[in-house]
Amino acid sequence: AGVVGLCAALECARRGHSVTVIDRKPRRRDGCSFGNAGMVVPSHFIPLAAPGMVALGLKWMWDPESPFYIRPRLDPDLLSWGVRFWRAATRPRVEAAAPVLRDFGLLSRECFTSMGLDFGLVEKGLLMLCKEERTLEEESHTATKANALGIPAEVLDARATAALDPAVTMDACGSVWFPKDCHLSPGRFLAVLEEELIRLGVFFHWETEVLDFDTASSSLKSVATSRGAMKGDAFVLSAGVWSAETASALRLSLPMQGGKGYSLTLTNPPQVPDLCSICTEARVAVTPMDGALRFGGTMELAGTDESIARRRVQGIIRAATRYFPAFSETDFAGIEPWRGLRPVSPDGMPYLGRTRRWKNLLVATGHAMMGLSLA
């Protein structure tokens, strides 16, 4: 019942299928579908596994407040994942992935705009805020690639950036504006989505653990759960970071690591921008949400450990005050940080489609930080 699973359920229900959603958590849940930055971003056509990311990740490893961290541990799955990531982080792989991610991003945006539900989608674009000229130069190259791929992008100086979003004070030497990007409030979106699914007759099994599958033939017949067996004609595996564990019961390999992210939501911020943005050097996302303002970031590979690393949260707060000088660290006092585990594949591409082993099983997982955007 995360955002990818619910969007799949909506599409199936609207096509006339009888749909059942199984989720191991209670109805009041707080997974990564809820605390994320709420961005729909066709601009993100470069996969996580890109040239230079390995070296940058190793550099950031020594900074406890950096945007990226791998918790050292003796884990063969992590080692195997890391080798796959390193092999995928090449220019030819990225150039092959970019048009695919572009198509996914633009199609998903079209689905959001034509969904016919009122969840407050804001279509004003995204700013990649840059504090350093060197970073702005690098982002301008990305803008050139985006335009070549049919994704509009415009490089702005500091004055043009401020003019585009005068509701907030920004400390940046410039930005790249992606006008096709959108944002929304994830909690509001999921509530509206769930309400529509119930209206369509979709049945929910909360606090229900998937235990095993009927694998006696080339097609799955049923799934064994903590509440008994449930039959079906087709099955969609969309269990986020736990998809790999579930897939192992089906004799499938889905290399996956949990990428922990954090967010802090100010319900009464000193300023509220009109556009969402990303603080480029700090890798912190900033999104207005119905009068509130959410700051989110970090990619911490720590298995399925959901504990909160306060130093990483402090890195987000420091970044917020550097890019938005009207904010101070005291604005974040008393705000409990949210954290969630995002399912990260080693090559930065999601797992989508049918499997060869099971004719009626579809996989939809591994979206990393793009879960809502590509849902």
C-alpha positions in Angstrom: 0.0 0.0 0.0 2.8 2.4 -0.8 2.4 4.9 -3.6 3.6 2.5 -6.3 1.3 -0.3 -5.2 -1.7 2.1 -4.8 -1.2 3.6 -8.3 -1.0 0.1 -9.7 -4.2 -0.8 -7.9 -6.0 2.3 -9.3 -5.0 1.4 -12.8 -6.2 -2.2 -12.4 -9.5 -1.2 -10.7 -10.2 1.4 -13.4 -9.7 -1.4 -16.1 -12.4 -3.4 -14.3 -10.3 -5.9 -12.3 -11.2 -7.0 -8.8 -8.2 -5.8 -6.7 -6.9 -6.7 -3.3 -4.1 -4.8 -1.6 -2.0 -6.6 1.0 0.2 -4.6 3.4 2.0 -5.7 6.5 1.6 -2.4 8.3 -1.4 -0.8 9.9 -3.6 1.6 8.0 -1.9 4.5 9.7 1.5 4.1 8.2 4.6 6.3 7.8 6.7 4.6 5.1 8.7 6.4 2.5 5.6 7.1 0.4 4.5 9.6 3.1 7.6 11.5 4.2 9.2 12.1 0.8 9.7 15.4 -1.0 6.5 15.0 -3.1 8.2 15.8 -6.4 7.2 14.7 -9.8 10.4 15.3 -11.7 10.9 14.4 -15.4 14.1 16.4 -15.0 15.7 13.5 -13.1 16.7 11.5 -16.1 20.2 10.6 -14.9 20.3 7.4 -12.8 21.8 7.3 -9.4 24.6 5.0 -10.7 26.4 7.7 -12.7 30.1 8.4 -13.5 31.8 10.1 -10.5 29.3 8.9 -8.0 31.6 6.2 -6.6 34.4 8.7 -6.0 32.0 11.3 -4.6 30.4 8.7 -2.3 33.8 7.7 -0.9 34.6 11.4 -0.3 31.4 12.0 1.5 31.9 8.9 3.7 34.2 10.8 6.0 31.6 13.6 6.6 28.9 12.7 9.2 26.6 15.4 7.8 27.1 14.6 4.1 24.3 13.6 1.8 25.6 10.1 1.2 26.8 7.4 3.7 27.3 3.6 3.7 27.2 2.1 7.2 30.2 -0.3 7.2 29.1 -3.9 7.9 30.0 -7.4 6.9 27.1 -8.0 4.4 27.7 -10.1 1.3 24.5 -8.6 -0.3 25.9 -5.1 0.2 29.2 -6.0 -1.3 27.5 -7.6 -4.3 25.3 -4.6 -4.7 28.3 -2.2 -4.5 30.1 -4.1 -7.2 27.0 -3.9 -9.5 26.7 -0.2 -8.8 30.3 0.4 -9.7 29.9 -1.5 -12.9 26.8 0.4 -13.8 28.3 3.8 -13.2 29.6 4.3 -16.7 28.9 6.9 -19.4 27.5 4.4 -21.9 25.1 2.9 -19.3 23.9 6.4 -18.3 23.4 7.5 -21.9 21.3 4.3 -22.5 19.2 4.9 -19.3 18.5 8.6 -19.8 15.9 8.4 -22.6 14.2 5.5 -20.8 14.0 7.5 -17.6 12.8 10.5 -19.6 10.0 8.5 -21.1 9.0 7.1 -17.7 9.1 10.6 -16.1 7.0 12.3 -18.8 4.5 9.5 -18.9 4.1 9.5 -15.2 3.6 13.3 -15.2 0.9 12.9 -17.8 -0.7 10.2 -15.6 -0.7 12.6 -12.6 -2.3 15.4 -14.5 -5.0 13.2 -16.1 -5.8 11.2 -13.0 -9.0 13.1 -12.4 -8.5 13.4 -8.6 -8.1 16.6 -6.6 -4.9 16.2 -4.7 -3.3 19.6 -5.2 -0.7 19.0 -7.9 1.3 22.2 -8.4 2.7 22.6 -12.0 5.2 25.4 -11.5 8.5 23.7 -12.1 11.6 23.0 -10.0 14.7 25.1 -9.3 18.1 23.4 -9.0 19.7 26.0 -6.7 23.5 26.4 -7.0 25.6 28.3 -4.5 28.9 27.9 -6.5 29.6 29.0 -10.1 31.3 25.7 -10.7 28.1 23.8 -9.7 26.0 26.1 -11.9 28.3 25.3 -14.8 27.9 21.6 -14.2 24.1 21.9 -14.0 24.0 24.0 -17.2 25.5 20.9 -19.0 22.7 18.8 -17.6 20.2 21.5 -18.8 21.7 21.2 -22.3 21.2 17.4 -22.2 17.7 17.8 -20.9 16.7 20.1 -23.8 18.3 17.7 -26.3 16.0 15.0 -24.8 12.9 17.1 -25.0 12.8 18.1 -21.3 12.6 22.0 -21.1 15.4 23.5 -18.9 16.5 27.1 -18.5 19.7 28.4 -16.8 19.0 31.4 -14.6 21.3 33.9 -12.8 20.7 35.0 -9.2 18.4 37.8 -10.2 16.3 35.7 -12.6 16.1 33.0 -9.9 14.8 35.4 -7.3 12.3 36.9 -9.8 10.8 33.4 -10.5 10.0 32.8 -6.8 9.8 36.2 -5.0 8.0 34.7 -2.0 11.2 33.4 -0.6 14.7 34.7 0.0 17.4 32.5 -1.6 21.1 32.6 -1.4 22.3 31.2 -4.7 24.5 32.4 -7.5 21.9 30.9 -10.0 19.8 27.9 -10.8 18.4 25.7 -13.5 14.7 25.9 -13.9 12.8 22.8 -15.1 9.3 24.1 -15.9 7.7 20.6 -16.5 8.4 19.4 -12.9 5.6 19.4 -10.3 5.1 18.9 -6.7 2.3 17.8 -4.3 1.7 16.7 -0.7 2.3 13.0 -0.5 0.0 12.5 2.6 -2.8 14.3 0.8 -2.2 12.4 -2.4 -2.3 9.0 -0.7 -5.4 9.8 1.3 -7.3 10.8 -1.9 -5.9 7.8 -3.7 -7.0 5.4 -1.0 -10.5 7.0 -0.8 -10.9 6.5 -4.6 -9.8 2.9 -4.4 -12.3 2.2 -1.6 -15.0 3.8 -3.8 -14.0 1.5 -6.7 -14.4 -1.5 -4.4 -10.7 -2.3 -3.8 -10.3 -4.4 -0.7 -7.5 -3.8 1.8 -5.8 -6.3 4.1 -3.9 -4.3 6.7 -1.4 -5.8 9.1 -1.1 -8.8 6.9 2.2 -10.5 6.3 3.0 -12.3 3.0 4.5 -15.6 4.0 4.8 -17.7 0.8 3.4 -18.4 -2.6 1.7 -21.3 -4.4 4.5 -22.2 -6.9 3.3 -25.6 -8.0 2.9 -24.5 -11.7 4.3 -21.8 -14.1 1.6 -19.4 -12.9 1.0 -18.3 -9.3 -2.4 -19.4 -7.9 -2.4 -17.9 -4.5 -0.4 -16.1 -1.8 -0.1 -17.5 1.8 -0.5 -14.7 4.3 -0.7 -14.4 8.1 -4.5 -14.2 7.6 -4.8 -17.2 5.3 -4.4 -18.0 1.6 -5.6 -15.4 -1.0 -6.2 -16.5 -4.6 -5.6 -14.3 -7.6 -5.3 -14.4 -11.4 -2.4 -11.9 -11.4 0.0 -10.6 -8.8 2.0 -7.3 -8.5 5.0 -7.3 -6.3 5.5 -3.8 -5.0 6.8 -4.1 -1.5 9.5 -1.4 -1.5 12.7 -2.3 0.2 11.2 -5.6 1.4 10.6 -6.7 -2.3 13.9 -8.5 -2.4 13.1 -10.7 0.6 9.6 -11.4 -0.8 11.0 -12.2 -4.2 13.4 -14.8 -2.7 10.3 -16.9 -1.8 9.6 -17.0 -5.6 13.2 -18.0 -6.4 13.8 -14.5 -7.9 16.8 -12.3 -7.4 16.2 -8.5 -7.0 19.4 -6.9 -5.7 18.3 -4.1 -3.4 19.6 -1.9 -0.6 17.5 0.3 1.7 18.5 3.9 1.1 17.5 5.7 4.3 16.3 9.3 3.8 15.2 11.9 6.3 12.8 14.9 6.2 11.7 17.7 8.4 8.4 19.5 7.9 7.9 23.0 9.2 4.1 23.6 9.7 4.7 27.4 10.3 7.8 28.3 8.3 9.0 32.0 8.1 8.6 31.9 4.3 6.9 29.6 1.9 8.2 29.4 -1.7 5.9 28.9 -4.7 8.2 26.4 -6.4 9.9 23.3 -5.1 13.7 23.2 -5.3 16.8 21.2 -4.7 19.9 22.6 -3.0 22.3 21.2 -5.5 25.5 21.0 -3.5 23.8 19.7 -0.4 21.4 17.4 -2.2 18.5 18.7 -0.1 15.0 18.9 -1.5 12.6 21.7 -0.5 8.9 21.4 -1.1 5.9 23.6 -0.1 3.0 21.5 1.0 -0.3 23.2 1.7 1.3 26.0 3.7 3.9 23.8 5.3 7.5 23.4 4.0 9.4 20.1 3.9 13.2 19.7 3.7 14.4 16.3 2.8 17.6 14.6 1.9 20.5 12.1 2.5 21.0 8.6 1.1 22.2 6.3 3.9 22.7 2.7 3.0 22.2 1.0 6.4 20.3 -2.2 5.5 16.8 -2.2 7.1 17.9 -0.2 10.2 15.3 2.5 10.7 17.1 4.3 13.5 17.7 8.1 13.2 21.2 9.4 12.7 21.0 12.9 14.3 24.2 14.2 12.6 22.6 13.5 9.1 19.5 15.4 10.1 21.7 18.2 11.3 23.2 18.3 7.8 19.8 19.0 6.3 19.1 21.8 8.8 22.5 23.5 8.1 21.9 23.3 4.3 18.4 24.8 4.7 19.8 27.9 6.5 22.6 28.3 4.0 20.4 28.4 1.0 17.4 30.2 2.7 18.8 32.9 4.9 15.4 33.8 6.4 15.5 30.5 8.2 17.5 29.7 11.3 18.3 26.4 13.1 15.9 27.4 15.8 13.0 27.1 13.3 13.6 23.4 13.4 13.7 23.1 17.1 11.4 20.4 18.4 10.5 19.0 15.0 10.8 15.2 15.0 12.6 14.0 11.9 10.8 11.5 9.6 12.9 8.7 8.1 12.1 6.1 5.5 13.8 3.3 3.6 13.8 3.7 -0.2 14.4 0.6 -2.4 17.6 1.2 -4.3 18.6 -1.0 -7.2 22.3 -1.2 -8.1 22.1 0.4 -11.5 19.7 3.2 -10.6 16.8 1.8 -12.7 13.6 0.5 -11.3 12.5 -3.2 -11.6 9.4 -3.0 -13.8 7.5 -5.7 -15.8 6.8 -9.4 -15.9 9.2 -12.1 -14.9 10.3 -15.0 -17.0 9.7 -17.6 -14.2 6.1 -16.7 -13.4 3.7 -15.7 -16.2 1.3 -13.8 -14.1 3.7 -11.9 -11.8 4.6 -8.3 -12.4 7.3 -6.5 -10.5 7.1 -2.8 -9.7 9.8 -1.8 -7.2 13.4 -0.4 -6.9 12.5 3.2 -7.7 14.9 4.6 -5.0 14.2 8.3 -4.6 11.9 8.3 -7.6 9.0 6.3 -6.1 6.4 9.0 -6.1 7.6 10.6 -9.3 7.4 7.4 -11.3 4.4 5.9 -9.5 
